[in-house]
Amino acid sequence: MPESIDPKFFRQVMGQVPTVVTVVTAMVDQVPQAMVIGSFVSVSLDPPLAGFFCTTTSDTWQELRRAEVLGVNVLGAH
């Protein structure tokens, strides 16, 4: 079970991200999978939820959706 995320910290982080580029990653059958996403959004503060949009027919998405855990890496300006 993931650790609890403080809603205030989540709001602070999401408030600093006007247009975000993320890389969604996972290990599927011991093979790394990754997809660049330009539509990462805050969905809820309680519970802290974020979402992204991708084409459901993407071969990469078909692999990622099989994963138990996804990692979301937010790319910084530097």
PDB file of N, CA, C and O in Angstrom:
ATOM      1  N   MET A   1       0.841  -1.184   0.000  1.00  0.00           N
ATOM      2  CA  MET A   1       0.000   0.000   0.000  1.00  0.00           C
ATOM      3  C   MET A   1       0.885   1.246   0.000  1.00  0.00           C
ATOM      4  O   MET A   1       1.796   1.347   0.822  1.00  0.00           O
ATOM      5  N   PRO A   2       0.636   2.199  -0.908  1.00  0.00           N
ATOM      6  CA  PRO A   2       1.443   3.420  -0.949  1.00  0.00           C
ATOM      7  C   PRO A   2       1.260   4.245   0.322  1.00  0.00           C
ATOM      8  O   PRO A   2       0.218   4.187   0.976  1.00  0.00           O
ATOM      9  N   GLU A   3       2.297   5.012   0.654  1.00  0.00           N
ATOM     10  CA  GLU A   3       2.201   5.908   1.796  1.00  0.00           C
ATOM     11  C   GLU A   3       1.153   6.981   1.524  1.00  0.00           C
ATOM     12  O   GLU A   3       0.884   7.318   0.372  1.00  0.00           O
ATOM     13  N   SER A   4       0.569   7.508   2.581  1.00  0.00           N
ATOM     14  CA  SER A   4      -0.425   8.567   2.469  1.00  0.00           C
ATOM     15  C   SER A   4       0.227   9.854   1.966  1.00  0.00           C
ATOM     16  O   SER A   4       1.359  10.166   2.334  1.00  0.00           O
ATOM     17  N   ILE A   5      -0.480  10.586   1.137  1.00  0.00           N
ATOM     18  CA  ILE A   5       0.012  11.863   0.609  1.00  0.00           C
ATOM     19  C   ILE A   5      -0.730  12.989   1.307  1.00  0.00           C
ATOM     20  O   ILE A   5      -1.960  12.998   1.360  1.00  0.00           O
ATOM     21  N   ASP A   6       0.024  13.935   1.842  1.00  0.00           N
ATOM     22  CA  ASP A   6      -0.573  15.086   2.505  1.00  0.00           C
ATOM     23  C   ASP A   6      -1.312  15.941   1.474  1.00  0.00           C
ATOM     24  O   ASP A   6      -0.695  16.396   0.512  1.00  0.00           O
ATOM     25  N   PRO A   7      -2.626  16.172   1.652  1.00  0.00           N
ATOM     26  CA  PRO A   7      -3.392  16.954   0.673  1.00  0.00           C
ATOM     27  C   PRO A   7      -2.835  18.354   0.425  1.00  0.00           C
ATOM     28  O   PRO A   7      -2.876  18.837  -0.706  1.00  0.00           O
ATOM     29  N   LYS A   8      -2.316  19.011   1.456  1.00  0.00           N
ATOM     30  CA  LYS A   8      -1.752  20.356   1.276  1.00  0.00           C
ATOM     31  C   LYS A   8      -0.510  20.307   0.388  1.00  0.00           C
ATOM     32  O   LYS A   8      -0.320  21.165  -0.473  1.00  0.00           O
ATOM     33  N   PHE A   9       0.338  19.291   0.607  1.00  0.00           N
ATOM     34  CA  PHE A   9       1.535  19.142  -0.216  1.00  0.00           C
ATOM     35  C   PHE A   9       1.146  18.823  -1.660  1.00  0.00           C
ATOM     36  O   PHE A   9       1.733  19.362  -2.598  1.00  0.00           O
ATOM     37  N   PHE A  10       0.161  17.952  -1.837  1.00  0.00           N
ATOM     38  CA  PHE A  10      -0.319  17.585  -3.175  1.00  0.00           C
ATOM     39  C   PHE A  10      -0.830  18.825  -3.907  1.00  0.00           C
ATOM     40  O   PHE A  10      -0.510  19.029  -5.077  1.00  0.00           O
ATOM     41  N   ARG A  11      -1.625  19.653  -3.223  1.00  0.00           N
ATOM     42  CA  ARG A  11      -2.151  20.878  -3.827  1.00  0.00           C
ATOM     43  C   ARG A  11      -1.013  21.823  -4.204  1.00  0.00           C
ATOM     44  O   ARG A  11      -1.032  22.423  -5.279  1.00  0.00           O
ATOM     45  N   GLN A  12      -0.012  21.958  -3.314  1.00  0.00           N
ATOM     46  CA  GLN A  12       1.130  22.834  -3.584  1.00  0.00           C
ATOM     47  C   GLN A  12       1.894  22.367  -4.823  1.00  0.00           C
ATOM     48  O   GLN A  12       2.241  23.177  -5.683  1.00  0.00           O
ATOM     49  N   VAL A  13       2.151  21.077  -4.913  1.00  0.00           N
ATOM     50  CA  VAL A  13       2.883  20.543  -6.062  1.00  0.00           C
ATOM     51  C   VAL A  13       2.079  20.733  -7.340  1.00  0.00           C
ATOM     52  O   VAL A  13       2.615  21.230  -8.331  1.00  0.00           O
ATOM     53  N   MET A  14       0.813  20.350  -7.340  1.00  0.00           N
ATOM     54  CA  MET A  14      -0.007  20.446  -8.549  1.00  0.00           C
ATOM     55  C   MET A  14      -0.247  21.903  -8.949  1.00  0.00           C
ATOM     56  O   MET A  14      -0.411  22.195 -10.133  1.00  0.00           O
ATOM     57  N   GLY A  15      -0.268  22.824  -7.972  1.00  0.00           N
ATOM     58  CA  GLY A  15      -0.454  24.236  -8.271  1.00  0.00           C
ATOM     59  C   GLY A  15       0.742  24.875  -8.968  1.00  0.00           C
ATOM     60  O   GLY A  15       0.617  25.949  -9.556  1.00  0.00           O
ATOM     61  N   GLN A  16       1.889  24.227  -8.907  1.00  0.00           N
ATOM     62  CA  GLN A  16       3.092  24.763  -9.536  1.00  0.00           C
ATOM     63  C   GLN A  16       3.323  24.193 -10.924  1.00  0.00           C
ATOM     64  O   GLN A  16       4.356  24.459 -11.539  1.00  0.00           O
ATOM     65  N   VAL A  17       2.392  23.427 -11.416  1.00  0.00           N
ATOM     66  CA  VAL A  17       2.575  22.720 -12.686  1.00  0.00           C
ATOM     67  C   VAL A  17       1.519  23.196 -13.682  1.00  0.00           C
ATOM     68  O   VAL A  17       0.471  22.563 -13.808  1.00  0.00           O
ATOM     69  N   PRO A  18       1.776  24.317 -14.404  1.00  0.00           N
ATOM     70  CA  PRO A  18       0.762  24.830 -15.331  1.00  0.00           C
ATOM     71  C   PRO A  18       0.547  23.911 -16.542  1.00  0.00           C
ATOM     72  O   PRO A  18      -0.585  23.524 -16.835  1.00  0.00           O
ATOM     73  N   THR A  19       1.595  23.575 -17.220  1.00  0.00           N
ATOM     74  CA  THR A  19       1.542  22.628 -18.334  1.00  0.00           C
ATOM     75  C   THR A  19       2.659  21.647 -18.081  1.00  0.00           C
ATOM     76  O   THR A  19       3.834  22.014 -18.052  1.00  0.00           O
ATOM     77  N   VAL A  20       2.291  20.417 -17.902  1.00  0.00           N
ATOM     78  CA  VAL A  20       3.274  19.456 -17.455  1.00  0.00           C
ATOM     79  C   VAL A  20       3.542  18.394 -18.523  1.00  0.00           C
ATOM     80  O   VAL A  20       2.652  17.980 -19.267  1.00  0.00           O
ATOM     81  N   VAL A  21       4.779  17.983 -18.563  1.00  0.00           N
ATOM     82  CA  VAL A  21       5.143  16.824 -19.379  1.00  0.00           C
ATOM     83  C   VAL A  21       5.590  15.759 -18.395  1.00  0.00           C
ATOM     84  O   VAL A  21       6.472  15.991 -17.569  1.00  0.00           O
ATOM     85  N   THR A  22       4.983  14.608 -18.490  1.00  0.00           N
ATOM     86  CA  THR A  22       5.322  13.515 -17.595  1.00  0.00           C
ATOM     87  C   THR A  22       5.712  12.290 -18.414  1.00  0.00           C
ATOM     88  O   THR A  22       5.389  12.164 -19.595  1.00  0.00           O
ATOM     89  N   VAL A  23       6.412  11.408 -17.741  1.00  0.00           N
ATOM     90  CA  VAL A  23       6.704  10.103 -18.324  1.00  0.00           C
ATOM     91  C   VAL A  23       6.085   9.083 -17.380  1.00  0.00           C
ATOM     92  O   VAL A  23       6.472   8.993 -16.214  1.00  0.00           O
ATOM     93  N   VAL A  24       5.131   8.319 -17.879  1.00  0.00           N
ATOM     94  CA  VAL A  24       4.482   7.278 -17.099  1.00  0.00           C
ATOM     95  C   VAL A  24       5.243   5.985 -17.362  1.00  0.00           C
ATOM     96  O   VAL A  24       5.443   5.587 -18.509  1.00  0.00           O
ATOM     97  N   THR A  25       5.666   5.332 -16.273  1.00  0.00           N
ATOM     98  CA  THR A  25       6.502   4.150 -16.413  1.00  0.00           C
ATOM     99  C   THR A  25       5.965   2.992 -15.581  1.00  0.00           C
ATOM    100  O   THR A  25       5.211   3.186 -14.628  1.00  0.00           O
ATOM    101  N   ALA A  26       6.365   1.797 -15.960  1.00  0.00           N
ATOM    102  CA  ALA A  26       6.025   0.604 -15.193  1.00  0.00           C
ATOM    103  C   ALA A  26       6.881  -0.557 -15.669  1.00  0.00           C
ATOM    104  O   ALA A  26       7.438  -0.535 -16.767  1.00  0.00           O
ATOM    105  N   MET A  27       6.972  -1.564 -14.825  1.00  0.00           N
ATOM    106  CA  MET A  27       7.580  -2.830 -15.209  1.00  0.00           C
ATOM    107  C   MET A  27       6.433  -3.804 -15.476  1.00  0.00           C
ATOM    108  O   MET A  27       5.584  -4.027 -14.613  1.00  0.00           O
ATOM    109  N   VAL A  28       6.418  -4.371 -16.660  1.00  0.00           N
ATOM    110  CA  VAL A  28       5.380  -5.334 -17.032  1.00  0.00           C
ATOM    111  C   VAL A  28       6.087  -6.606 -17.494  1.00  0.00           C
ATOM    112  O   VAL A  28       6.835  -6.592 -18.471  1.00  0.00           O
ATOM    113  N   ASP A  29       5.846  -7.687 -16.791  1.00  0.00           N
ATOM    114  CA  ASP A  29       6.531  -8.947 -17.093  1.00  0.00           C
ATOM    115  C   ASP A  29       8.047  -8.752 -17.148  1.00  0.00           C
ATOM    116  O   ASP A  29       8.722  -9.293 -18.024  1.00  0.00           O
ATOM    117  N   GLN A  30       8.566  -7.979 -16.209  1.00  0.00           N
ATOM    118  CA  GLN A  30       9.992  -7.667 -16.067  1.00  0.00           C
ATOM    119  C   GLN A  30      10.566  -6.903 -17.264  1.00  0.00           C
ATOM    120  O   GLN A  30      11.774  -6.932 -17.497  1.00  0.00           O
ATOM    121  N   VAL A  31       9.708  -6.227 -18.015  1.00  0.00           N
ATOM    122  CA  VAL A  31      10.133  -5.401 -19.151  1.00  0.00           C
ATOM    123  C   VAL A  31       9.718  -3.957 -18.859  1.00  0.00           C
ATOM    124  O   VAL A  31       8.542  -3.711 -18.590  1.00  0.00           O
ATOM    125  N   PRO A  32      10.650  -2.991 -18.905  1.00  0.00           N
ATOM    126  CA  PRO A  32      10.263  -1.598 -18.664  1.00  0.00           C
ATOM    127  C   PRO A  32       9.391  -1.060 -19.799  1.00  0.00           C
ATOM    128  O   PRO A  32       9.657  -1.291 -20.979  1.00  0.00           O
ATOM    129  N   GLN A  33       8.349  -0.342 -19.407  1.00  0.00           N
ATOM    130  CA  GLN A  33       7.441   0.301 -20.360  1.00  0.00           C
ATOM    131  C   GLN A  33       7.368   1.779 -19.985  1.00  0.00           C
ATOM    132  O   GLN A  33       7.428   2.119 -18.803  1.00  0.00           O
ATOM    133  N   ALA A  34       7.238   2.658 -20.974  1.00  0.00           N
ATOM    134  CA  ALA A  34       7.156   4.092 -20.693  1.00  0.00           C
ATOM    135  C   ALA A  34       6.374   4.799 -21.790  1.00  0.00           C
ATOM    136  O   ALA A  34       6.387   4.401 -22.955  1.00  0.00           O
ATOM    137  N   MET A  35       5.684   5.873 -21.372  1.00  0.00           N
ATOM    138  CA  MET A  35       4.893   6.679 -22.304  1.00  0.00           C
ATOM    139  C   MET A  35       5.008   8.139 -21.874  1.00  0.00           C
ATOM    140  O   MET A  35       4.827   8.459 -20.699  1.00  0.00           O
ATOM    141  N   VAL A  36       5.305   9.018 -22.817  1.00  0.00           N
ATOM    142  CA  VAL A  36       5.343  10.454 -22.548  1.00  0.00           C
ATOM    143  C   VAL A  36       3.912  10.975 -22.611  1.00  0.00           C
ATOM    144  O   VAL A  36       3.179  10.701 -23.561  1.00  0.00           O
ATOM    145  N   ILE A  37       3.521  11.736 -21.575  1.00  0.00           N
ATOM    146  CA  ILE A  37       2.155  12.246 -21.455  1.00  0.00           C
ATOM    147  C   ILE A  37       2.213  13.765 -21.302  1.00  0.00           C
ATOM    148  O   ILE A  37       3.016  14.284 -20.527  1.00  0.00           O
ATOM    149  N   GLY A  38       1.373  14.465 -22.031  1.00  0.00           N
ATOM    150  CA  GLY A  38       1.286  15.923 -21.920  1.00  0.00           C
ATOM    151  C   GLY A  38      -0.033  16.385 -21.339  1.00  0.00           C
ATOM    152  O   GLY A  38      -0.406  17.548 -21.491  1.00  0.00           O
ATOM    153  N   SER A  39      -0.749  15.479 -20.669  1.00  0.00           N
ATOM    154  CA  SER A  39      -2.081  15.823 -20.169  1.00  0.00           C
ATOM    155  C   SER A  39      -2.269  15.361 -18.727  1.00  0.00           C
ATOM    156  O   SER A  39      -3.305  14.779 -18.405  1.00  0.00           O
ATOM    157  N   PHE A  40      -1.307  15.604 -17.865  1.00  0.00           N
ATOM    158  CA  PHE A  40      -1.357  15.196 -16.465  1.00  0.00           C
ATOM    159  C   PHE A  40      -2.133  16.240 -15.681  1.00  0.00           C
ATOM    160  O   PHE A  40      -1.808  17.425 -15.752  1.00  0.00           O
ATOM    161  N   VAL A  41      -3.154  15.828 -14.934  1.00  0.00           N
ATOM    162  CA  VAL A  41      -4.031  16.781 -14.245  1.00  0.00           C
ATOM    163  C   VAL A  41      -4.327  16.317 -12.818  1.00  0.00           C
ATOM    164  O   VAL A  41      -4.286  15.126 -12.512  1.00  0.00           O
ATOM    165  N   SER A  42      -4.622  17.282 -11.964  1.00  0.00           N
ATOM    166  CA  SER A  42      -5.099  16.996 -10.622  1.00  0.00           C
ATOM    167  C   SER A  42      -6.590  16.689 -10.707  1.00  0.00           C
ATOM    168  O   SER A  42      -7.337  17.421 -11.355  1.00  0.00           O
ATOM    169  N   VAL A  43      -7.023  15.623 -10.064  1.00  0.00           N
ATOM    170  CA  VAL A  43      -8.427  15.216 -10.103  1.00  0.00           C
ATOM    171  C   VAL A  43      -9.102  15.493  -8.766  1.00  0.00           C
ATOM    172  O   VAL A  43     -10.243  15.953  -8.734  1.00  0.00           O
ATOM    173  N   SER A  44      -8.409  15.219  -7.664  1.00  0.00           N
ATOM    174  CA  SER A  44      -9.015  15.342  -6.344  1.00  0.00           C
ATOM    175  C   SER A  44      -7.941  15.570  -5.292  1.00  0.00           C
ATOM    176  O   SER A  44      -6.825  15.062  -5.411  1.00  0.00           O
ATOM    177  N   LEU A  45      -8.285  16.340  -4.255  1.00  0.00           N
ATOM    178  CA  LEU A  45      -7.379  16.518  -3.125  1.00  0.00           C
ATOM    179  C   LEU A  45      -7.636  15.486  -2.029  1.00  0.00           C
ATOM    180  O   LEU A  45      -6.715  15.100  -1.308  1.00  0.00           O
ATOM    181  N   ASP A  46      -8.877  15.042  -1.904  1.00  0.00           N
ATOM    182  CA  ASP A  46      -9.221  14.086  -0.858  1.00  0.00           C
ATOM    183  C   ASP A  46     -10.143  13.020  -1.414  1.00  0.00           C
ATOM    184  O   ASP A  46     -11.355  13.229  -1.478  1.00  0.00           O
ATOM    185  N   PRO A  47      -9.604  11.896  -1.814  1.00  0.00           N
ATOM    186  CA  PRO A  47      -8.214  11.496  -1.701  1.00  0.00           C
ATOM    187  C   PRO A  47      -7.372  12.169  -2.783  1.00  0.00           C
ATOM    188  O   PRO A  47      -7.913  12.616  -3.794  1.00  0.00           O
ATOM    189  N   PRO A  48      -6.043  12.248  -2.583  1.00  0.00           N
ATOM    190  CA  PRO A  48      -5.190  12.872  -3.599  1.00  0.00           C
ATOM    191  C   PRO A  48      -5.106  11.979  -4.844  1.00  0.00           C
ATOM    192  O   PRO A  48      -4.518  10.899  -4.812  1.00  0.00           O
ATOM    193  N   LEU A  49      -5.699  12.451  -5.922  1.00  0.00           N
ATOM    194  CA  LEU A  49      -5.713  11.694  -7.169  1.00  0.00           C
ATOM    195  C   LEU A  49      -5.261  12.572  -8.318  1.00  0.00           C
ATOM    196  O   LEU A  49      -5.566  13.764  -8.363  1.00  0.00           O
ATOM    197  N   ALA A  50      -4.540  11.978  -9.235  1.00  0.00           N
ATOM    198  CA  ALA A  50      -4.144  12.654 -10.470  1.00  0.00           C
ATOM    199  C   ALA A  50      -4.525  11.741 -11.627  1.00  0.00           C
ATOM    200  O   ALA A  50      -4.732  10.541 -11.446  1.00  0.00           O
ATOM    201  N   GLY A  51      -4.613  12.319 -12.805  1.00  0.00           N
ATOM    202  CA  GLY A  51      -4.968  11.523 -13.973  1.00  0.00           C
ATOM    203  C   GLY A  51      -4.217  11.999 -15.194  1.00  0.00           C
ATOM    204  O   GLY A  51      -3.573  13.049 -15.182  1.00  0.00           O
ATOM    205  N   PHE A  52      -4.309  11.211 -16.245  1.00  0.00           N
ATOM    206  CA  PHE A  52      -3.733  11.598 -17.528  1.00  0.00           C
ATOM    207  C   PHE A  52      -4.588  10.994 -18.626  1.00  0.00           C
ATOM    208  O   PHE A  52      -5.372  10.074 -18.392  1.00  0.00           O
ATOM    209  N   PHE A  53      -4.427  11.518 -19.810  1.00  0.00           N
ATOM    210  CA  PHE A  53      -5.214  11.076 -20.950  1.00  0.00           C
ATOM    211  C   PHE A  53      -4.277  10.536 -22.022  1.00  0.00           C
ATOM    212  O   PHE A  53      -3.248  11.137 -22.330  1.00  0.00           O
ATOM    213  N   CYS A  54      -4.644   9.417 -22.569  1.00  0.00           N
ATOM    214  CA  CYS A  54      -3.860   8.847 -23.663  1.00  0.00           C
ATOM    215  C   CYS A  54      -4.818   8.099 -24.599  1.00  0.00           C
ATOM    216  O   CYS A  54      -5.966   7.828 -24.248  1.00  0.00           O
ATOM    217  N   THR A  55      -4.340   7.786 -25.746  1.00  0.00           N
ATOM    218  CA  THR A  55      -5.142   7.039 -26.710  1.00  0.00           C
ATOM    219  C   THR A  55      -5.236   5.593 -26.246  1.00  0.00           C
ATOM    220  O   THR A  55      -4.214   4.932 -26.063  1.00  0.00           O
ATOM    221  N   THR A  56      -6.430   5.108 -26.059  1.00  0.00           N
ATOM    222  CA  THR A  56      -6.601   3.758 -25.524  1.00  0.00           C
ATOM    223  C   THR A  56      -6.171   2.676 -26.505  1.00  0.00           C
ATOM    224  O   THR A  56      -5.998   1.522 -26.112  1.00  0.00           O
ATOM    225  N   THR A  57      -5.997   3.026 -27.763  1.00  0.00           N
ATOM    226  CA  THR A  57      -5.546   2.036 -28.747  1.00  0.00           C
ATOM    227  C   THR A  57      -4.023   1.955 -28.827  1.00  0.00           C
ATOM    228  O   THR A  57      -3.482   1.160 -29.597  1.00  0.00           O
ATOM    229  N   SER A  58      -3.334   2.769 -28.039  1.00  0.00           N
ATOM    230  CA  SER A  58      -1.874   2.760 -28.028  1.00  0.00           C
ATOM    231  C   SER A  58      -1.359   1.402 -27.549  1.00  0.00           C
ATOM    232  O   SER A  58      -1.836   0.872 -26.546  1.00  0.00           O
ATOM    233  N   ASP A  59      -0.393   0.847 -28.260  1.00  0.00           N
ATOM    234  CA  ASP A  59       0.219  -0.419 -27.837  1.00  0.00           C
ATOM    235  C   ASP A  59       0.901  -0.262 -26.478  1.00  0.00           C
ATOM    236  O   ASP A  59       0.849  -1.168 -25.646  1.00  0.00           O
ATOM    237  N   THR A  60       1.539   0.887 -26.256  1.00  0.00           N
ATOM    238  CA  THR A  60       2.201   1.118 -24.981  1.00  0.00           C
ATOM    239  C   THR A  60       1.188   1.176 -23.844  1.00  0.00           C
ATOM    240  O   THR A  60       1.424   0.609 -22.777  1.00  0.00           O
ATOM    241  N   TRP A  61       0.061   1.855 -24.060  1.00  0.00           N
ATOM    242  CA  TRP A  61      -0.971   1.907 -23.021  1.00  0.00           C
ATOM    243  C   TRP A  61      -1.499   0.504 -22.713  1.00  0.00           C
ATOM    244  O   TRP A  61      -1.760   0.183 -21.554  1.00  0.00           O
ATOM    245  N   GLN A  62      -1.655  -0.314 -23.719  1.00  0.00           N
ATOM    246  CA  GLN A  62      -2.134  -1.681 -23.486  1.00  0.00           C
ATOM    247  C   GLN A  62      -1.184  -2.437 -22.563  1.00  0.00           C
ATOM    248  O   GLN A  62      -1.631  -3.254 -21.758  1.00  0.00           O
ATOM    249  N   GLU A  63       0.115  -2.180 -22.665  1.00  0.00           N
ATOM    250  CA  GLU A  63       1.086  -2.799 -21.766  1.00  0.00           C
ATOM    251  C   GLU A  63       1.035  -2.154 -20.375  1.00  0.00           C
ATOM    252  O   GLU A  63       0.987  -2.856 -19.366  1.00  0.00           O
ATOM    253  N   LEU A  64       1.044  -0.816 -20.326  1.00  0.00           N
ATOM    254  CA  LEU A  64       1.045  -0.118 -19.042  1.00  0.00           C
ATOM    255  C   LEU A  64      -0.177  -0.456 -18.195  1.00  0.00           C
ATOM    256  O   LEU A  64      -0.060  -0.564 -16.974  1.00  0.00           O
ATOM    257  N   ARG A  65      -1.315  -0.620 -18.795  1.00  0.00           N
ATOM    258  CA  ARG A  65      -2.528  -0.865 -18.014  1.00  0.00           C
ATOM    259  C   ARG A  65      -2.510  -2.228 -17.338  1.00  0.00           C
ATOM    260  O   ARG A  65      -3.324  -2.485 -16.451  1.00  0.00           O
ATOM    261  N   ARG A  66      -1.607  -3.094 -17.736  1.00  0.00           N
ATOM    262  CA  ARG A  66      -1.475  -4.394 -17.092  1.00  0.00           C
ATOM    263  C   ARG A  66      -0.656  -4.323 -15.805  1.00  0.00           C
ATOM    264  O   ARG A  66      -0.664  -5.262 -15.009  1.00  0.00           O
ATOM    265  N   ALA A  67       0.044  -3.222 -15.602  1.00  0.00           N
ATOM    266  CA  ALA A  67       0.926  -3.082 -14.437  1.00  0.00           C
ATOM    267  C   ALA A  67       0.118  -2.880 -13.155  1.00  0.00           C
ATOM    268  O   ALA A  67      -0.968  -2.301 -13.170  1.00  0.00           O
ATOM    269  N   GLU A  68       0.673  -3.370 -12.051  1.00  0.00           N
ATOM    270  CA  GLU A  68       0.036  -3.155 -10.747  1.00  0.00           C
ATOM    271  C   GLU A  68       0.285  -1.746 -10.231  1.00  0.00           C
ATOM    272  O   GLU A  68      -0.541  -1.185  -9.511  1.00  0.00           O
ATOM    273  N   VAL A  69       1.435  -1.173 -10.605  1.00  0.00           N
ATOM    274  CA  VAL A  69       1.833   0.151 -10.131  1.00  0.00           C
ATOM    275  C   VAL A  69       2.387   0.939 -11.311  1.00  0.00           C
ATOM    276  O   VAL A  69       3.159   0.414 -12.113  1.00  0.00           O
ATOM    277  N   LEU A  70       1.984   2.212 -11.408  1.00  0.00           N
ATOM    278  CA  LEU A  70       2.549   3.116 -12.411  1.00  0.00           C
ATOM    279  C   LEU A  70       3.387   4.163 -11.706  1.00  0.00           C
ATOM    280  O   LEU A  70       3.026   4.628 -10.625  1.00  0.00           O
ATOM    281  N   GLY A  71       4.492   4.531 -12.305  1.00  0.00           N
ATOM    282  CA  GLY A  71       5.288   5.650 -11.801  1.00  0.00           C
ATOM    283  C   GLY A  71       5.073   6.843 -12.720  1.00  0.00           C
ATOM    284  O   GLY A  71       5.071   6.700 -13.942  1.00  0.00           O
ATOM    285  N   VAL A  72       4.893   8.022 -12.129  1.00  0.00           N
ATOM    286  CA  VAL A  72       4.717   9.238 -12.923  1.00  0.00           C
ATOM    287  C   VAL A  72       5.877  10.165 -12.600  1.00  0.00           C
ATOM    288  O   VAL A  72       6.029  10.608 -11.462  1.00  0.00           O
ATOM    289  N   ASN A  73       6.685  10.455 -13.594  1.00  0.00           N
ATOM    290  CA  ASN A  73       7.855  11.309 -13.449  1.00  0.00           C
ATOM    291  C   ASN A  73       7.566  12.651 -14.106  1.00  0.00           C
ATOM    292  O   ASN A  73       7.353  12.718 -15.317  1.00  0.00           O
ATOM    293  N   VAL A  74       7.559  13.715 -13.317  1.00  0.00           N
ATOM    294  CA  VAL A  74       7.295  15.051 -13.839  1.00  0.00           C
ATOM    295  C   VAL A  74       8.622  15.662 -14.254  1.00  0.00           C
ATOM    296  O   VAL A  74       9.549  15.761 -13.451  1.00  0.00           O
ATOM    297  N   LEU A  75       8.706  16.071 -15.512  1.00  0.00           N
ATOM    298  CA  LEU A  75       9.943  16.658 -16.038  1.00  0.00           C
ATOM    299  C   LEU A  75      10.035  18.119 -15.613  1.00  0.00           C
ATOM    300  O   LEU A  75       9.070  18.873 -15.738  1.00  0.00           O
ATOM    301  N   GLY A  76      11.194  18.509 -15.113  1.00  0.00           N
ATOM    302  CA  GLY A  76      11.402  19.872 -14.667  1.00  0.00           C
ATOM    303  C   GLY A  76      11.945  20.768 -15.776  1.00  0.00           C
ATOM    304  O   GLY A  76      12.372  20.287 -16.826  1.00  0.00           O
ATOM    305  N   ALA A  77      11.923  22.054 -15.533  1.00  0.00           N
ATOM    306  CA  ALA A  77      12.405  23.033 -16.511  1.00  0.00           C
ATOM    307  C   ALA A  77      13.922  22.959 -16.688  1.00  0.00           C
ATOM    308  O   ALA A  77      14.440  23.287 -17.755  1.00  0.00           O
ATOM    309  N   HIS A  78      14.623  22.532 -15.656  1.00  0.00           N
ATOM    310  CA  HIS A  78      16.076  22.473 -15.719  1.00  0.00           C
ATOM    311  C   HIS A  78      16.519  21.155 -16.299  1.00  0.00           C
ATOM    312  O   HIS A  78      17.719  20.912 -16.434  1.00  0.00           O
TER     313      HIS A  78
END
